[in-house]
Amino acid sequence: MSPVAFSFRHNLRQSWNILYKLPQTCRRRFGSKFKMAEDQDKKLVKAIETESGPIYFSSATKISQGDAASFSTPREFPDFAVFYSISAYRSENSRVNNNRAHSKLLGDICNHLGPQRSLFHGFSFKPERPDTFRKQFFIPSPTMNESLRGFVQEMALKFGQTEYFEHVLREGKLLQTRVEMSEEGARHLEEEEMMRVETPHCHPAFLNPDNNAVFHSYNRAVNILRECPDIPGVSEVLSAASTLVPESLDVASLQEKCQHSVIVLEGLDATGKTTLTERLGKMLSAPVLQSPPLPIRHLREVFDSQPELIRRAYYTLGNYILAMQVAEEAQRHPVVIDRFWHSTTAYSIATEVGCGDECQLPPRGHSVYTWPSDLLKPHLALLLMVNETSRGARLAGRGMGKTEEEIRLEKSLLFRKRLVEAYLRMENPDLKVIDASGSKEEVFASTVQVLKDFKILDTETEH
């Protein structure tokens, strides 16, 4: 279904930078306009995720009428004029519990609405407080709907929310009403006009490392799983990690143990990754290892059904467990790995952004793309890429059931764009692209040449 889109009567003169504090020299230069910016800086910013990207808006209460943008009825959904927004986040809850509550709320909403009703994901945050990032849902309706309103109020009480919001498109304006919730009932407060604010320099999910499910340390992944002992398999994963990963992990020493090359292959499904890893393994007389590793691989289906934060904590610990096996094997011969940290992280980034194309990703050079300092680093990482037509034909020719990942990739071209670009922005080590559109022989020859360029093939031949 097409996304909600808001059209505007004119462009805002203020950029997103007004939401951040400027140096004193800028204060003098902009005069009274800077005071307006300071007021706006204290506002809660909300966003509705649409296919083309998030639409950011905030209260226009302290913004002059000349600078407040009007909203007109979305052309794609002329029947949608009301949005009920609700969150499951509570300030006293941990990040893990809030993520689990968010997932449960999504399930309740979907069960109530049914498959034919629209639902938009969204979030809110305060620009001066990046740690205030909160996910939420927007439920659209053609008109005020007492049944839907009652359901939202029921959910607010169930998930311990002190308030929810009703947004109405009326006469070219977006009006918001905050509804306070208590056991005694709902109380509608004064209606206020909202204005659009420009897209921030970085998606709010990545303004604070705790906002997202990207892991740059072993301990953070462990701590996340420790908070949900009731999930089947958690105790088994933690036990495997504590047994196989040393408590005092010395990465430098681990790296020195690798007397032979460690090569990682990454890529979307149907890029020929499995075929190439097996062929490289035979050529180099190297074992082919996979992530997640054998000790916890049987639990993959369990964790794939969990919220993204818990799911990626599982995959992250799998990477650290795998690193121990790699270090042992690389003392005797080269090692080829079918997916590692790059894959775990790229999928997490593409998922956390939630909508839009690669333009919505954190900018190049952002710390989210950098390899963890406590994880064994490969000597070479390759990314297999094919065009959309070739990849689609290969998927169709497999003649077997599609994996959850394949279904997800097929569902959204924009998700695939975000995923590939996230791979390309990885640093230290970055990924060397292999054009996998040709025949198996052509792809193998290209890969061999890269190994020669990096002196890997000659070195391993000498060994």
VOPAGU-2260 file (C-alpha; in pm, 1 decimal, decimal comma):
REM VOPAGU-2260
SITE   aa  ch    i         X         Y         Z
SITE  MET   A    0       0,0       0,0       0,0
SITE  SER   A    1     126,5     350,3     -73,3
SITE  PRO   A    2     259,8     550,0     222,1
SITE  VAL   A    3     102,9     849,5     385,1
SITE  ALA   A    4     252,9    1167,9     243,0
SITE  PHE   A    5     199,0    1522,2     361,8
SITE  SER   A    6     215,2    1812,1     116,7
SITE  PHE   A    7     307,2    2160,1     227,1
SITE  ARG   A    8     211,0    2512,3     122,8
SITE  HIS   A    9     570,1    2635,5     132,7
SITE  ASN   A   10     916,7    2526,5     235,9
SITE  LEU   A   11    1034,3    2582,7     588,7
SITE  ARG   A   12    1301,0    2847,9     624,6
SITE  GLN   A   13    1442,6    2672,5     925,8
SITE  SER   A   14    1666,2    2368,0     878,3
SITE  TRP   A   15    1696,8    2077,3    1117,3
SITE  ASN   A   16    1993,3    2255,6    1272,6
SITE  ILE   A   17    1757,4    2484,4    1461,5
SITE  LEU   A   18    1684,8    2186,5    1681,9
SITE  TYR   A   19    2043,5    2183,1    1809,6
SITE  LYS   A   20    2222,4    2449,5    2009,4
SITE  LEU   A   21    2445,2    2684,4    1812,8
SITE  PRO   A   22    2764,9    2863,0    1921,8
SITE  GLN   A   23    2737,8    3201,2    2092,6
SITE  THR   A   24    2844,3    3381,0    1772,1
SITE  CYS   A   25    2547,1    3228,7    1595,4
SITE  ARG   A   26    2317,7    3343,6    1874,4
SITE  ARG   A   27    2414,7    3707,3    1808,2
SITE  ARG   A   28    2382,2    3664,3    1432,2
SITE  PHE   A   29    2032,1    3518,5    1431,1
SITE  GLY   A   30    1896,1    3732,7    1717,0
SITE  SER   A   31    1530,7    3664,9    1802,0
SITE  LYS   A   32    1514,5    3376,1    1558,2
SITE  PHE   A   33    1760,7    3189,5    1776,6
SITE  LYS   A   34    1526,8    3223,2    2073,6
SITE  MET   A   35    1263,2    3047,0    1864,6
SITE  ALA   A   36    1515,4    2775,4    1790,4
SITE  GLU   A   37    1593,7    2732,4    2159,8
SITE  ASP   A   38    1224,9    2691,9    2235,5
SITE  GLN   A   39    1189,2    2435,5    1959,2
SITE  ASP   A   40    1495,6    2255,8    2091,8
SITE  LYS   A   41    1295,3    2158,0    2397,8
SITE  LYS   A   42    1012,4    2006,1    2196,5
SITE  LEU   A   43     934,8    1642,6    2141,5
SITE  VAL   A   44     977,3    1549,7    1775,5
SITE  LYS   A   45     766,4    1271,7    1625,4
SITE  ALA   A   46     791,2    1081,6    1300,5
SITE  ILE   A   47     564,2     860,0    1091,8
SITE  GLU   A   48     754,6     603,9     887,1
SITE  THR   A   49     645,7     599,0     522,9
SITE  GLU   A   50     784,4     408,8     227,0
SITE  SER   A   51     983,5     712,3     113,1
SITE  GLY   A   52    1117,2     788,1     460,6
SITE  PRO   A   53    1008,7     930,1     798,1
SITE  ILE   A   54     793,6    1243,8     817,2
SITE  TYR   A   55     915,3    1451,0    1114,2
SITE  PHE   A   56     687,8    1693,4    1295,5
SITE  SER   A   57     661,2    1879,9    1624,7
SITE  SER   A   58     438,2    2124,3    1810,3
SITE  ALA   A   59     395,7    2463,9    1646,5
SITE  THR   A   60     291,9    2632,6    1973,0
SITE  LYS   A   61     607,2    2842,3    2004,9
SITE  ILE   A   62     668,4    2891,1    1634,5
SITE  SER   A   63     543,8    3202,7    1457,9
SITE  GLN   A   64     260,9    3149,4    1209,7
SITE  GLY   A   65     489,3    3255,3     926,2
SITE  ASP   A   66     722,6    2968,2     999,7
SITE  ALA   A   67     462,5    2701,0    1072,0
SITE  ALA   A   68     403,4    2462,6     782,5
SITE  SER   A   69      48,4    2351,6     704,6
SITE  PHE   A   70     -48,6    1996,0     626,5
SITE  SER   A   71    -299,3    1903,0     357,9
SITE  THR   A   72    -486,4    1575,8     325,4
SITE  PRO   A   73    -254,2    1307,9     187,0
SITE  ARG   A   74    -323,2    1243,7    -182,7
SITE  GLU   A   75    -247,2     871,1    -152,7
SITE  PHE   A   76    -498,5     823,9     130,3
SITE  PRO   A   77    -772,8    1084,0      95,9
SITE  ASP   A   78    -990,8     881,4     333,1
SITE  PHE   A   79    -737,7     885,9     617,7
SITE  ALA   A   80    -785,2    1195,7     832,0
SITE  VAL   A   81    -724,3    1064,7    1184,9
SITE  PHE   A   82    -423,0     889,7    1336,6
SITE  TYR   A   83    -417,7     735,6    1684,3
SITE  SER   A   84     -59,6     703,8    1811,2
SITE  ILE   A   85      44,2     484,1    2101,4
SITE  SER   A   86     366,2     351,7    2251,7
SITE  ALA   A   87     446,1      69,1    2492,6
SITE  TYR   A   88     759,2     235,7    2631,8
SITE  ARG   A   89     781,0     325,0    3001,1
SITE  SER   A   90    1061,0     531,4    3151,2
SITE  GLU   A   91    1105,4     295,8    3447,1
SITE  ASN   A   92    1151,7      -7,8    3222,0
SITE  SER   A   93    1481,6    -133,7    3085,0
SITE  ARG   A   94    1556,3    -114,6    2712,6
SITE  VAL   A   95    1497,3    -489,5    2683,4
SITE  ASN   A   96    1158,6    -480,9    2854,7
SITE  ASN   A   97    1050,5    -182,5    2645,5
SITE  ASN   A   98    1144,4    -364,7    2325,5
SITE  ARG   A   99     954,1    -673,1    2434,2
SITE  ALA   A  100     649,8    -463,6    2527,7
SITE  HIS   A  101     668,6    -287,7    2188,3
SITE  SER   A  102     665,5    -625,1    2014,1
SITE  LYS   A  103     367,5    -744,9    2219,5
SITE  LEU   A  104     177,7    -422,3    2145,6
SITE  LEU   A  105     237,8    -474,4    1774,3
SITE  GLY   A  106      93,5    -824,6    1802,3
SITE  ASP   A  107    -217,2    -698,3    1983,8
SITE  ILE   A  108    -273,8    -422,7    1726,6
SITE  CYS   A  109    -235,8    -659,2    1431,8
SITE  ASN   A  110    -471,1    -912,8    1587,9
SITE  HIS   A  111    -731,3    -642,0    1646,3
SITE  LEU   A  112    -703,8    -468,8    1310,0
SITE  GLY   A  113    -675,3    -778,1    1093,3
SITE  PRO   A  114    -464,4    -813,8     777,6
SITE  GLN   A  115    -654,4    -556,5     570,1
SITE  ARG   A  116    -614,2    -254,6     798,7
SITE  SER   A  117    -328,0      -9,0     769,3
SITE  LEU   A  118     -73,2      47,7    1041,4
SITE  PHE   A  119     222,3     284,7    1041,1
SITE  HIS   A  120     533,2     253,9    1252,7
SITE  GLY   A  121     686,4     566,0    1399,5
SITE  PHE   A  122     895,8     707,9    1679,8
SITE  SER   A  123     957,0    1014,6    1893,5
SITE  PHE   A  124    1260,3    1176,2    2055,5
SITE  LYS   A  125    1392,2    1503,3    2193,6
SITE  PRO   A  126    1678,3    1640,8    1981,0
SITE  GLU   A  127    1872,1    1759,0    2285,7
SITE  ARG   A  128    1819,6    1416,7    2449,2
SITE  PRO   A  129    1897,6    1142,2    2192,1
SITE  ASP   A  130    1844,8     876,3    2459,2
SITE  THR   A  131    1472,5     963,3    2463,2
SITE  PHE   A  132    1416,8     775,9    2134,2
SITE  ARG   A  133    1090,7     577,4    2160,3
SITE  LYS   A  134     915,8     361,1    1902,8
SITE  GLN   A  135     540,5     387,9    1858,5
SITE  PHE   A  136     253,9     303,9    1623,5
SITE  PHE   A  137      12,5     521,6    1423,6
SITE  ILE   A  138    -328,0     370,1    1347,1
SITE  PRO   A  139    -510,0     558,8    1067,6
SITE  SER   A  140    -885,0     601,1    1027,8
SITE  PRO   A  141   -1110,9     796,2     784,3
SITE  THR   A  142   -1287,3     968,0    1074,6
SITE  MET   A  143   -1295,1     969,8    1451,2
SITE  ASN   A  144   -1372,2     609,8    1536,9
SITE  GLU   A  145   -1509,1     539,8    1883,0
SITE  SER   A  146   -1442,2     167,1    1854,7
SITE  LEU   A  147   -1080,8     227,0    1751,2
SITE  ARG   A  148   -1040,8     494,8    2015,9
SITE  GLY   A  149   -1167,9     251,3    2277,6
SITE  PHE   A  150    -918,4     -10,2    2164,5
SITE  VAL   A  151    -628,6     238,5    2183,7
SITE  GLN   A  152    -737,2     338,6    2533,5
SITE  GLU   A  153    -753,0     -28,0    2629,5
SITE  MET   A  154    -398,2     -78,0    2501,4
SITE  ALA   A  155    -277,4     230,9    2685,5
SITE  LEU   A  156    -404,6      89,9    3013,1
SITE  LYS   A  157    -272,8    -258,7    2939,1
SITE  PHE   A  158      79,6    -132,1    2870,8
SITE  GLY   A  159      83,3     120,2    3152,7
SITE  GLN   A  160      74,7     434,5    2938,6
SITE  THR   A  161     -17,9     763,0    3101,2
SITE  GLU   A  162    -120,0     907,8    2764,2
SITE  TYR   A  163    -174,7     849,7    2392,6
SITE  PHE   A  164    -227,8    1096,1    2105,8
SITE  GLU   A  165    -493,4    1167,5    1848,7
SITE  HIS   A  166    -380,8    1344,9    1528,8
SITE  VAL   A  167    -640,0    1501,7    1298,0
SITE  LEU   A  168    -590,7    1644,9     948,1
SITE  ARG   A  169    -829,0    1938,7     921,1
SITE  GLU   A  170    -836,5    2232,6     678,5
SITE  GLY   A  171    -473,2    2201,9     579,7
SITE  LYS   A  172    -348,3    2158,0     935,7
SITE  LEU   A  173    -231,0    1867,1    1148,0
SITE  LEU   A  174    -382,3    1899,4    1494,2
SITE  GLN   A  175    -275,1    1691,6    1790,9
SITE  THR   A  176    -464,1    1616,4    2111,0
SITE  ARG   A  177    -292,8    1455,7    2406,1
SITE  VAL   A  178    -518,6    1216,6    2593,3
SITE  GLU   A  179    -431,5    1148,5    2956,7
SITE  MET   A  180    -510,9     798,5    3078,1
SITE  SER   A  181    -598,8     670,5    3423,5
SITE  GLU   A  182    -811,0     398,1    3579,7
SITE  GLU   A  183   -1092,0     653,9    3600,1
SITE  GLY   A  184   -1091,2     705,2    3221,6
SITE  ALA   A  185    -950,5     928,2    2949,2
SITE  ARG   A  186    -918,1    1306,8    2961,2
SITE  HIS   A  187    -866,9    1498,9    2634,8
SITE  LEU   A  188    -643,5    1803,0    2671,5
SITE  GLU   A  189    -621,2    2113,2    2453,5
SITE  GLU   A  190    -567,0    2065,7    2081,0
SITE  GLU   A  191    -242,7    2203,2    1933,2
SITE  GLU   A  192    -114,9    2254,6    1581,2
SITE  MET   A  193     186,9    2059,7    1457,2
SITE  MET   A  194     456,0    2172,8    1214,0
SITE  ARG   A  195     695,5    1977,8     996,8
SITE  VAL   A  196    1066,5    1979,6    1082,2
SITE  GLU   A  197    1339,3    1869,4     847,5
SITE  THR   A  198    1511,0    1534,1     850,9
SITE  PRO   A  199    1796,5    1517,5    1106,7
SITE  HIS   A  200    2155,3    1461,9     992,2
SITE  CYS   A  201    2136,1    1107,2    1128,2
SITE  HIS   A  202    1843,1     876,5    1191,9
SITE  PRO   A  203    1748,0     913,7    1562,9
SITE  ALA   A  204    1788,4     538,4    1617,1
SITE  PHE   A  205    2163,0     596,6    1577,6
SITE  LEU   A  206    2208,6     917,9    1776,0
SITE  ASN   A  207    2269,2     704,4    2084,3
SITE  PRO   A  208    2419,9     351,7    2082,4
SITE  ASP   A  209    2152,8     222,9    2321,8
SITE  ASN   A  210    1875,3     319,0    2079,1
SITE  ASN   A  211    1946,9      36,5    1835,8
SITE  ALA   A  212    2031,6    -333,8    1804,4
SITE  VAL   A  213    2387,8    -294,0    1673,0
SITE  PHE   A  214    2644,3    -446,3    1910,2
SITE  HIS   A  215    3004,3    -332,4    1938,4
SITE  SER   A  216    3095,3    -541,5    2241,0
SITE  TYR   A  217    3056,5    -890,9    2378,0
SITE  ASN   A  218    2942,2    -766,4    2719,1
SITE  ARG   A  219    2650,3    -564,6    2584,7
SITE  ALA   A  220    2511,3    -867,7    2401,8
SITE  VAL   A  221    2551,0   -1081,5    2715,0
SITE  ASN   A  222    2377,3    -821,4    2931,5
SITE  ILE   A  223    2082,3    -800,0    2692,4
SITE  LEU   A  224    2019,6   -1175,1    2703,2
SITE  ARG   A  225    2063,2   -1186,4    3080,9
SITE  GLU   A  226    1757,6    -962,4    3108,0
SITE  CYS   A  227    1528,0   -1220,1    2947,2
SITE  PRO   A  228    1590,6   -1556,4    3117,6
SITE  ASP   A  229    1232,4   -1664,1    3043,8
SITE  ILE   A  230    1298,4   -1694,0    2670,2
SITE  PRO   A  231    1367,3   -2056,9    2568,7
SITE  GLY   A  232    1728,5   -2103,6    2468,8
SITE  VAL   A  233    1870,1   -1795,3    2642,5
SITE  SER   A  234    2033,3   -1993,2    2922,4
SITE  GLU   A  235    2182,6   -2231,9    2665,2
SITE  VAL   A  236    2331,0   -1947,3    2459,9
SITE  LEU   A  237    2475,2   -1776,3    2767,6
SITE  SER   A  238    2620,2   -2104,2    2890,4
SITE  ALA   A  239    2785,2   -2172,2    2553,8
SITE  ALA   A  240    2927,0   -1819,0    2544,0
SITE  SER   A  241    3068,1   -1833,4    2897,7
SITE  THR   A  242    3223,8   -2173,7    2827,3
SITE  LEU   A  243    3376,0   -2094,5    2488,4
SITE  VAL   A  244    3464,2   -1724,1    2519,7
SITE  PRO   A  245    3732,9   -1641,4    2782,3
SITE  GLU   A  246    3624,3   -1401,6    3054,7
SITE  SER   A  247    3937,3   -1192,3    3001,1
SITE  LEU   A  248    3930,6   -1178,8    2621,9
SITE  ASP   A  249    4264,3   -1070,3    2472,1
SITE  VAL   A  250    4187,0    -989,6    2109,3
SITE  ALA   A  251    4546,1    -900,1    2020,1
SITE  SER   A  252    4665,0   -1239,8    2140,7
SITE  LEU   A  253    4378,5   -1406,7    1956,4
SITE  GLN   A  254    4471,4   -1224,4    1638,0
SITE  GLU   A  255    4833,3   -1336,3    1667,7
SITE  LYS   A  256    4722,6   -1699,8    1685,6
SITE  CYS   A  257    4588,4   -1673,2    1331,3
SITE  GLN   A  258    4895,3   -1785,7    1138,5
SITE  HIS   A  259    4682,1   -1835,7     827,5
SITE  SER   A  260    4432,4   -1614,8     647,0
SITE  VAL   A  261    4075,4   -1566,3     763,8
SITE  ILE   A  262    3838,3   -1482,8     477,0
SITE  VAL   A  263    3474,7   -1378,2     521,2
SITE  LEU   A  264    3211,5   -1389,3     247,0
SITE  GLU   A  265    2898,0   -1176,6     273,8
SITE  GLY   A  266    2604,0   -1118,6      41,6
SITE  LEU   A  267    2229,0   -1138,5      -4,7
SITE  ASP   A  268    2066,7   -1474,9     -72,4
SITE  ALA   A  269    2108,2   -1603,3    -428,7
SITE  THR   A  270    2436,1   -1421,7    -488,0
SITE  GLY   A  271    2627,2   -1750,6    -505,0
SITE  LYS   A  272    2784,2   -1712,9    -162,7
SITE  THR   A  273    2744,5   -2074,5     -51,0
SITE  THR   A  274    2885,7   -2212,2    -375,6
SITE  LEU   A  275    3183,8   -1978,8    -364,3
SITE  THR   A  276    3266,2   -2045,5       2,5
SITE  GLU   A  277    3270,9   -2419,3     -60,8
SITE  ARG   A  278    3494,4   -2380,9    -367,4
SITE  LEU   A  279    3734,9   -2150,4    -184,8
SITE  GLY   A  280    3747,5   -2396,4     102,0
SITE  LYS   A  281    3851,9   -2676,4    -132,1
SITE  MET   A  282    4111,2   -2463,3    -311,2
SITE  LEU   A  283    4269,4   -2344,9      14,7
SITE  SER   A  284    4217,8   -2674,2     203,2
SITE  ALA   A  285    4029,7   -2461,4     452,0
SITE  PRO   A  286    3730,1   -2543,0     672,4
SITE  VAL   A  287    3415,2   -2344,7     590,0
SITE  LEU   A  288    3254,5   -2210,0     907,3
SITE  GLN   A  289    2916,6   -2042,6     941,6
SITE  SER   A  290    2750,1   -1788,7    1166,3
SITE  PRO   A  291    2569,7   -1866,6    1390,1
SITE  PRO   A  292    2810,9   -2146,5    1488,2
SITE  LEU   A  293    2715,4   -2508,7    1556,1
SITE  PRO   A  294    2691,9   -2487,2    1939,5
SITE  ILE   A  295    2392,1   -2249,3    1915,5
SITE  ARG   A  296    2274,5   -2279,0    1554,5
SITE  HIS   A  297    1980,3   -2502,8    1648,3
SITE  LEU   A  298    1832,4   -2208,2    1841,6
SITE  ARG   A  299    1823,1   -1975,6    1542,6
SITE  GLU   A  300    1450,9   -2017,9    1477,9
SITE  VAL   A  301    1373,2   -1939,1    1842,8
SITE  PHE   A  302    1559,6   -1608,0    1834,5
SITE  ASP   A  303    1441,8   -1508,5    1486,6
SITE  SER   A  304    1094,3   -1471,9    1639,7
SITE  GLN   A  305    1215,9   -1232,9    1910,9
SITE  PRO   A  306    1233,6    -849,1    1900,8
SITE  GLU   A  307    1527,1    -715,5    1698,9
SITE  LEU   A  308    1733,6    -622,7    2006,1
SITE  ILE   A  309    1721,9    -977,4    2147,4
SITE  ARG   A  310    1759,2   -1139,3    1807,6
SITE  ARG   A  311    2078,4    -946,7    1725,3
SITE  ALA   A  312    2221,2   -1012,9    2071,4
SITE  TYR   A  313    2195,6   -1383,8    1987,9
SITE  TYR   A  314    2369,3   -1340,2    1651,3
SITE  THR   A  315    2635,6   -1121,9    1810,6
SITE  LEU   A  316    2724,1   -1383,1    2071,9
SITE  GLY   A  317    2733,7   -1633,2    1787,2
SITE  ASN   A  318    3002,3   -1419,6    1622,2
SITE  TYR   A  319    3215,7   -1421,1    1937,8
SITE  ILE   A  320    3176,5   -1796,3    1982,8
SITE  LEU   A  321    3267,8   -1844,6    1617,4
SITE  ALA   A  322    3575,3   -1623,3    1660,6
SITE  MET   A  323    3716,6   -1867,9    1915,9
SITE  GLN   A  324    3679,1   -2155,2    1670,2
SITE  VAL   A  325    3830,9   -1947,2    1389,7
SITE  ALA   A  326    4137,8   -1861,9    1599,1
SITE  GLU   A  327    4199,7   -2228,6    1671,0
SITE  GLU   A  328    4157,2   -2338,4    1309,7
SITE  ALA   A  329    4365,8   -2052,7    1167,0
SITE  GLN   A  330    4672,3   -2174,6    1354,8
SITE  ARG   A  331    4687,0   -2474,0    1117,8
SITE  HIS   A  332    4525,6   -2364,8     791,4
SITE  PRO   A  333    4323,2   -2085,1     626,5
SITE  VAL   A  334    3960,6   -2037,8     731,7
SITE  VAL   A  335    3662,7   -1936,2     516,2
SITE  ILE   A  336    3357,5   -1792,8     695,6
SITE  ASP   A  337    3005,1   -1778,4     553,9
SITE  ARG   A  338    2880,9   -1453,1     715,7
SITE  PHE   A  339    3015,6   -1282,8    1025,4
SITE  TRP   A  340    2975,9    -948,7    1208,7
SITE  HIS   A  341    2926,1    -747,3     889,0
SITE  SER   A  342    2609,5    -941,4     812,7
SITE  THR   A  343    2471,5    -919,2    1166,6
SITE  THR   A  344    2523,9    -543,5    1166,4
SITE  ALA   A  345    2405,1    -464,4     813,3
SITE  TYR   A  346    2071,8    -639,9     871,7
SITE  SER   A  347    2029,1    -463,8    1205,0
SITE  ILE   A  348    2096,6    -119,0    1055,8
SITE  ALA   A  349    1860,9    -176,7     762,3
SITE  THR   A  350    1589,8    -296,4    1001,2
SITE  GLU   A  351    1631,7     -23,4    1263,6
SITE  VAL   A  352    1598,7     253,4    1003,4
SITE  GLY   A  353    1262,4     101,0     919,3
SITE  CYS   A  354    1168,5     285,2     600,0
SITE  GLY   A  355    1297,6     472,0     298,6
SITE  ASP   A  356    1601,8     402,1      87,2
SITE  GLU   A  357    1973,9     420,1     160,3
SITE  CYS   A  358    1950,4     797,6     215,5
SITE  GLN   A  359    1796,2     728,4     557,0
SITE  LEU   A  360    2103,7     540,0     683,7
SITE  PRO   A  361    2359,1     688,7     923,8
SITE  PRO   A  362    2618,6     882,3     720,0
SITE  ARG   A  363    2946,2     729,1     608,1
SITE  GLY   A  364    3206,3     740,1     882,6
SITE  HIS   A  365    2948,3     688,1    1158,4
SITE  SER   A  366    3080,8     469,3    1439,6
SITE  VAL   A  367    2801,3     216,6    1382,5
SITE  TYR   A  368    2991,5      84,2    1078,2
SITE  THR   A  369    3318,7      19,1    1262,8
SITE  TRP   A  370    3432,8    -330,8    1362,3
SITE  PRO   A  371    3415,5    -406,0    1739,7
SITE  SER   A  372    3745,6    -364,7    1922,0
SITE  ASP   A  373    3696,0    -692,6    2114,7
SITE  LEU   A  374    3617,5    -920,0    1816,8
SITE  LEU   A  375    3863,4   -1116,6    1602,8
SITE  LYS   A  376    3905,5    -936,0    1271,1
SITE  PRO   A  377    3925,5   -1120,4     935,6
SITE  HIS   A  378    4215,3   -1060,3     697,1
SITE  LEU   A  379    3977,0   -1010,6     405,4
SITE  ALA   A  380    3600,1    -960,9     375,5
SITE  LEU   A  381    3423,7   -1002,6      40,9
SITE  LEU   A  382    3075,8    -885,1     -58,5
SITE  LEU   A  383    2909,3   -1069,7    -346,6
SITE  MET   A  384    2671,1    -851,9    -545,7
SITE  VAL   A  385    2437,4    -923,8    -837,9
SITE  ASN   A  386    2177,3    -708,3   -1010,4
SITE  GLU   A  387    1812,9    -744,2    -911,4
SITE  THR   A  388    1713,3    -929,8   -1229,6
SITE  SER   A  389    1982,6   -1195,6   -1193,0
SITE  ARG   A  390    1916,9   -1244,3    -822,4
SITE  GLY   A  391    1543,1   -1281,8    -880,9
SITE  ALA   A  392    1599,4   -1541,2   -1152,8
SITE  ARG   A  393    1830,9   -1739,7    -925,2
SITE  LEU   A  394    1577,0   -1738,1    -643,0
SITE  ALA   A  395    1304,5   -1857,5    -879,3
SITE  GLY   A  396    1529,1   -2134,6   -1007,0
SITE  ARG   A  397    1604,1   -2280,6    -666,3
SITE  GLY   A  398    1280,1   -2476,6    -659,9
SITE  MET   A  399    1268,5   -2489,8    -280,6
SITE  GLY   A  400    1095,4   -2318,3       6,2
SITE  LYS   A  401    1201,2   -1962,9      76,4
SITE  THR   A  402    1372,0   -1872,3     398,2
SITE  GLU   A  403    1234,6   -1596,5     621,0
SITE  GLU   A  404    1524,1   -1378,8     506,7
SITE  GLU   A  405    1441,5   -1435,8     138,0
SITE  ILE   A  406    1076,7   -1346,5     195,6
SITE  ARG   A  407    1180,3   -1028,6     373,8
SITE  LEU   A  408    1423,5    -931,3     100,1
SITE  GLU   A  409    1168,3    -992,3    -174,6
SITE  LYS   A  410     905,6    -787,1       4,4
SITE  SER   A  411    1088,2    -455,7     -11,7
SITE  LEU   A  412    1330,0    -318,6    -269,2
SITE  LEU   A  413    1400,4     -28,1     -33,7
SITE  PHE   A  414    1504,1    -267,8     241,9
SITE  ARG   A  415    1746,6    -436,3       2,3
SITE  LYS   A  416    1890,5     -97,0     -92,7
SITE  ARG   A  417    1943,6      -7,5     273,0
SITE  LEU   A  418    2101,0    -345,4     340,3
SITE  VAL   A  419    2348,4    -332,5      51,0
SITE  GLU   A  420    2447,7      25,8     128,5
SITE  ALA   A  421    2501,4     -62,0     495,1
SITE  TYR   A  422    2741,7    -333,9     379,3
SITE  LEU   A  423    2925,2     -85,7     156,9
SITE  ARG   A  424    2972,0     162,9     442,6
SITE  MET   A  425    3143,3     -87,6     672,8
SITE  GLU   A  426    3492,4       9,8     787,1
SITE  ASN   A  427    3802,4    -149,1     932,5
SITE  PRO   A  428    3772,7    -386,7     758,6
SITE  ASP   A  429    3562,7    -271,7     467,6
SITE  LEU   A  430    3414,7    -518,4     220,0
SITE  LYS   A  431    3570,4    -578,9    -120,4
SITE  VAL   A  432    3293,4    -610,2    -379,6
SITE  ILE   A  433    3285,5    -912,8    -610,9
SITE  ASP   A  434    3059,5    -887,9    -915,2
SITE  ALA   A  435    2872,2   -1216,3    -891,3
SITE  SER   A  436    2646,3   -1161,5   -1193,3
SITE  GLY   A  437    2855,5   -1375,7   -1427,9
SITE  SER   A  438    2904,5   -1749,7   -1450,2
SITE  LYS   A  439    3041,3   -1950,1   -1158,1
SITE  GLU   A  440    3378,7   -1968,2   -1332,7
SITE  GLU   A  441    3390,7   -1592,1   -1387,9
SITE  VAL   A  442    3300,2   -1521,5   -1025,1
SITE  PHE   A  443    3558,3   -1768,5    -898,8
SITE  ALA   A  444    3827,6   -1617,6   -1123,5
SITE  SER   A  445    3746,5   -1267,4    -995,2
SITE  THR   A  446    3768,0   -1389,0    -636,1
SITE  VAL   A  447    4102,0   -1561,4    -696,8
SITE  GLN   A  448    4237,5   -1237,0    -839,6
SITE  VAL   A  449    4131,5   -1044,7    -527,1
SITE  LEU   A  450    4305,8   -1303,5    -309,9
SITE  LYS   A  451    4619,9   -1255,6    -519,0
SITE  ASP   A  452    4592,7    -876,9    -493,3
SITE  PHE   A  453    4584,1    -910,0    -113,2
SITE  LYS   A  454    4878,5   -1154,7    -118,2
SITE  ILE   A  455    4656,8   -1415,7      45,1
SITE  LEU   A  456    4671,1   -1680,8    -222,5
SITE  ASP   A  457    5049,9   -1668,9    -265,4
SITE  THR   A  458    5105,0   -1676,1     110,5
SITE  GLU   A  459    4873,3   -1972,4     162,3
SITE  THR   A  460    5031,2   -2156,4    -132,5
SITE  GLU   A  461    5367,8   -2121,6      38,1
SITE  HIS   A  462    5224,8   -2270,5     356,6
